[in-house]
Amino acid sequence: MAKRPYLPALRSSFYEMTGQAEIGTSAVGGMLPISWQEMEPPDEIGDGVIDATSPLPLSPGALDTSAAGAGGLTLGRPGFAEKGRVPFEWGELPFLIRRDGTWLYRGSPIQRKELVCLFASILRRDAEGAWRLETPAERGRIEVEDAPFVAVELDWAGEGRHQVLSFRTNTDQVVTAGSDHPMRVSHDMLTSEPTPYILLRQGDGAHAIEARVNRAVYYELVALAVPEYVGAHLMLGVWSSGIFFPLGFMPDEDGEDEL
């Protein structure tokens, strides 16, 4: 049975005028940053895909640089990527990922979750820590306020050292805190407010691709926290997959409560 187009076929480069395509809740005229092959409709998207933010595209097909999509950021059939091809560099693209995980295109929110997941599937971080959207055909830099993803739900099983914590992100990726997905806590230099992050995958260099743990999930972590010594300091933290992840000092350990 022939596949229905998921979005209008945008077969040229980032900046070719393609008429109208639905970005948010209404049709928006003008230029779109991405060109597309036919995609599966939403009820077929994700078939065989377990990580919406992995380097693989959301579609069961792979990134395509065939003639039909040449010059465009094209998601289509597997096996067409040319070995050694250097992606065309578009420079700055009009995308912004807010701290709350909202994707903006030319200042307007992208409200279709399927489209956000699709862009997330080609999100990269280079050795300098800059963010970009990239396929074998082309790439361009985008702006990210904090982490590009947000951990919005926590699930746990077991207790103590046998406890396992799993996080779901705003793009429905599920990761389990452990050696492959460690957690860290950053503190604001002015307010000392803690912000936890969990590693989703590595970037091209030392800079990782992480999800920020939102406030509601952080409070759940605090409720599960237990005291453990980390070196000479008594810390409050959580166990997951046999690893202890500190959240902060025990109250009054250094004169104030850092949780």
N, C-alpha and C positions, 0 to 999 in steps of 0.2 A: 504494500500500500504506500502511495506517495506520501512523503512527509510534508506537513503543513509548515509554512514559514512562521517562525516564532516572532521575528521582527522583520520590518521591510529590509530587503537585501540592499545593503550599503556597500558597494563593491569597489570603492576607490579609496583615497587616502583619508587621513584624519580630517582634513579641511575641505573636502569636496562638498559642494552644496548638493543636498540630496532631497530637498523638499521638506516634508514633515515626517517626524517620527515621534512616537510617544515616549517621553522621558519621565514625566511625572504623572499627574492625574489627567492631564489634558495634552492635546497635540501641541508641540512646540515647533515652529518653523525655524529654518536656519541650518547652520552647520553642525554636524555631529562629529565627535572625535574618533569614531571607530567605524570600520567597515565590516560587514557581516556576510557570511554564507547563510544558507538556510539552516535554521536551528530547530530543534525539537520544541513543541509547545510546552508550556509550564508543567503539564501533567506528566511529561516524559523526561523533563530535566532532572538530572541527578541519578539516572539509572546507572548503577554500577559505580557511582562516585560517592566516596565517604568523607571527603575533605573538601569543602567548598572553597577553602583558601589555599589549597595546595597548588604547586606549579602546574598541575594539569587543568585544562579548561573544564568548565561545568558540564559541557556536553560530553557524552561518551566518546565523541570524535576528538582528534587532536588538532592542534593549531595547523592551519592550512595556508600555504603560500603558493597555491596553484594559480594558473593564469587568470581564473575567474576572480581571484581576490588579490592579484598582484598589486603592490603599492598600498595595500590597506591592512589594517589590523584585523585579520580574518580568522574566525573560528569555524572550523569545518571538519574535513575528513583527515584521518591519520595518514602519516607516511609521506607527506609532501614537503616537509621542511628541507631546505637545501643546506647541506653540510657546509660549514665555513661561511655562510652568508652573514654579513654584518647588517644588523637592522638599521633602517634609515632613522636618523635622529631628528625629531620634531622640536626639540627644545622644551619650553614650558607649555604645558597643556592646562586648560581652564578648569581643573578639578581641584577641589579642596575636601579633605576628610576632617570633619570637626572632631573635637575631643569626645563628644557623645556618640561617635560612630556614624553620624550622618554624612553622606556623600553629597557634595554640591557640584553642579556643572554650570558654569557661568553664573554662579551665585544662587542658583535654584536647586532645591533638594531633589535628588533622584528618589522617587517614592516607591518605585517598583523593586521589591526585594530581589526578584530574579535577576534584574539588571545589575543591582549592587553586587550580588554574588558572582555574576559574570565578570565584572570589572575586577573584583577581588581575586579571581582565579589567575589574573595576569599581573597582579601587583608584585613588584620586586623592590629590593633595597640594595643599593650598590655599596661598594667598599667604603665610600665616603659617608655613608649613612643617608644619602638622598633617596627619595622615593620615585618610582617610575612605573608606568604601565608599559609592558613589553610583550611583543610576539616575535617570531622569527623575521617578520617583514619590517617592523618599525617599532619605535619606542619614543616615549616622551616623559618628562619629569612632571610630578604633581606635588601639591603641598599637603602635608599632614600635620595637624596641630599637636597631637600627642602620639598615642598608639592608633593604628588604623582600625583596630577591632576592639570590641568591648565584651568582656565576660558578663553575661546577663543572668546566668542560672547556675546553681551549684547542686550537685548530687553527691552523696557520700554513702559509703558502706563500710562496715567493720568499725573497729575502735582501736585506740592506742596505736602501736607501731604497725598494726595490720590495717589501719584505716586507708581507704582509697577515695580521693577527691576528684571528681570529674566536673569540668566546666563546659558550658555551652556558650558560644559566642553569638553575636548579633547576626552572623551569617550562617548560623546553625552548624558550625564546626564544633565537635566535641573532643576535648583533650583531657587526659588524666595527668595530674601533677605527679612528677617523678623525675627520674634522671634525664629523660628525653624532653620533658616539658617542665623545667624548674620554675619556681616562683621567686620573685624578689619584691622588696618593698622600697619605694623611693619616698623621701621626706622633703616637703617643700622647705626651701632655705629660709623663708620668712616666717611661715606659720608653723613649721614642723609637722604639718598635716601628712599622714601616711597615705600613699597610693600604691596598692599592690599591682603587679603585672605577672602574667604567665607567658612563657615562651611558646609560640605556635610553631615557628620554623626558623631556620637560620637564613640570614641574608647572604649576599655575595661575599661579604667580608666579616669583620668582627661585630657589625651591628645586626642585631636580631630583629625579627618581626614578632611583635608581642600583642597581647590583648590586655587592655586595662580592666582590672576588676572593678565593677561598679560598686556604689556605696551599699546597696542592699546585700549584694553577695559578700562584701567585706564584713558586714555585721554578722552574717552567718558564719564566716570564718572565725571571727572573734568569739562567737558562742561555742565553737568547737575547740578553741585554743587551750593548750595545756602548758604548764611550765616545764622547761628543760634547760639544762646548762649548755651554753655554747661558749666553749673556752671557759673563761672565769666569770662570765655573765649569766645570770639567770634570766631567760627570755620566755616570753609567751609566743607560742607558735602552733602550727598544725602538722600532723603527720600525714603523709600520703606516699604509698608505694615504698614504705620502709625508709623514707627520708623525712627529716624534720626541717620545716621551713619557718624560720622566725618571722613574727609579725612586728615585734617590738619588745622593749625591755619590760620586765615585770614592773608594775606600779611601785614607785618609790625606789627602784633599783638604782637610779641615778638622780633621784631627787624629784622626779616628776613622772607622770603617766604618759608614755609615748604611744599608746594604742589609740 
